[in-house]
């Protein structure tokens, strides 16, 4: 097309050069002849050629009653040709710009991918070499070896933290997960990663607008009359903005996924797989592939906010009539898309903000008890999913005004526990719930034979591993826990645990837990996080109250199982009647024990105040 345009313009210039005194006329005649696809005129100027040219013009004019119609058509065709040429040129220019932009984006993507990969490769190589030197070196004493190993842990944790923070995305998520594995990883690692719970990269408002337009097909202003460009909070996978719905005027929290996640997650998962595979190969005493497998299986579910909306609504529906025990509040879901979630705007203080709780006359003991009820209900109640990420950043305490607490004759708590981030839930099989309940009842009753039996049932733990497993799951020295799990840890017990870690307890523990089912690891993580929440509240209750609440839920689970078995017998069978009475008596005895200790703790708290 462009070649035709250039040739045409050249011929016009040639004609005008030969007959400059008649340029307008000859230009019109040339265009007419060319549009009628007539042969080129002979420029010799002979009479024959002039007659032929005149004849051709006359024939063209005779095609219509009026020569004006032909002229109009020719003018329109000429204009159309110019338009097509202009559009073609514009299209070619746009295509060139598009492909240039695409090539530029591909180049930028390649640079970023290279940077992310290089960070991981360099940090991994340095950490491997650091551990290789320290673990292979001979020391004069065990104390020197432990000091060198602790310093190595810290150096490697700092390097890893820098990479996780720089690469962001799922690396932040992985760091948050590692920070919660206090029962599994050295403290140098877990404490280094704690800032990742609250300090996450922020996506620009421009990228947020672009994502919203792409996913919703409309601008932010068409849905929201107000939208705060500064996020309320930022997490590893998303950030939350305060906004106001244009239609209803209601304040809402808008959770928007970081736009860059979809682009880099496939690569990041492959790199993570390579790193953990290398750890398994070079340091077989620290198997960590289970962490990658858990991340790989859960990350795509967490990235689908419609799933999070479903889990939030199911949890809210179940706990709706249980506020007297749990004080739980789940923000109401307004609507959800895979990368956008709009929920009711609710805010409060973090559970570790002791000054805020005391200033609003909120009992820390009550908060601790409610938290125990929330997560024990999830773990031990059939049909209820378990929230597997209950760290302090996902929980807020909101004070209630007198009018919000209900009538004077049925006053509830003066606070609500708001639970955020419902992307990571798990279904616990009924058999596992029951075996796990029996294991805890054995621990509370100091029944070592029962511990061995049920640890094997729900986690596949062998007899020679029970001691270590019980210490991991309770956070206590095994012999102290066996004597009485409900006492506080003494200084002697803490010293024994520290000495056990120095004697090489950590590699054995990692080896042990790498072989248990993933759902058990998530339950352990939930237990550990709730234990940490209880400790940060600095309650006066001690461990007795939380363990007794757990024992109550465990007893109910076992009671319901026994009744289910007994119901298979005839209602007139004496064994069923006796069995029902025995099962009820065991359950009633545990409940009564909880009530008695409740009263004692309340009385002790009253005297303490």
PEJOCOR-V712415 format. One record per helix or strand. SS is the DSSP state (H for helix, E for strand). FROM is the first residue (numbers start at 1). TO is the last residue. Records with the same first field share a line. If there is no record, write none. Layout:
SS = FROM-TO  FROM-TO
//
This chain:
H = 2-18  20-35  47-61  67-136  142-167  170-179  187-192  194-197  205-216  220-223  261-282  289-302  305-319  323-326  354-359  364-380  392-394  402-405  408-410  430-444  448-459  463-474  478-483  491-513  518-536  543-566  574-608
E = 224-227  233-234  238-245  251-257  328-329  333-337  340-344  349-349  386-387  395-399  415-419  425-426
//
